[in-house]
């Protein structure tokens, strides 16, 4: 289903992206509630719908004006529902909505010229980085990079992840001849993608650690939840989108 949605793009991919966002928002509001915040799931879902709709209707990149609409929606809800819905609750809901809403870039990447290649590149580089970091870290890891936040993450593993994502960039340049003329830029993108993937993974670890959770949910048996699967891509998708627009197809 995912492969077909990526291939056909348009509404099928938009609907799949929207479903992933809604599932991610459900997990995010649950984590925030464990921190003493009372986020509004319905307002978060409404914000997610606005972001997805804006990505479809706004044809010039990320639908920036939607952020203003979502912000005003949160502020009005704070006034109308005060004191049951505080400024802290509103801020948590807004942050969670915009964070999970970064998944809109899955759809936006597909709208670029040769967008299906860039979308696959983003996922391949992200997952290769995660996989390489895991195996290199297990085999050679000695120095912890975030012992309090994520004790198993090591400097050696992080370097392995960067090499993995850079290798994917090199591989794509070989497979697709039109990318070979951009080899230096593509290799740099691969390196940056790896760094963004690792930061995204650490950020979600911070959310889970503060909430006292091992996984964001049990939606996918043995693999956790939506945010566990797409935490790194929340950072890499916007990076690839803007990098390609600014430095490769400009």
Helices and strands as residue ranges (DSSP letters): H 2-8, H 10-33, H 41-57, H 65-81, H 87-100, G 101-103, H 104-110, H 115-140, H 155-175, H 177-180, H 183-211, H 226-230, H 233-243, I 244-248
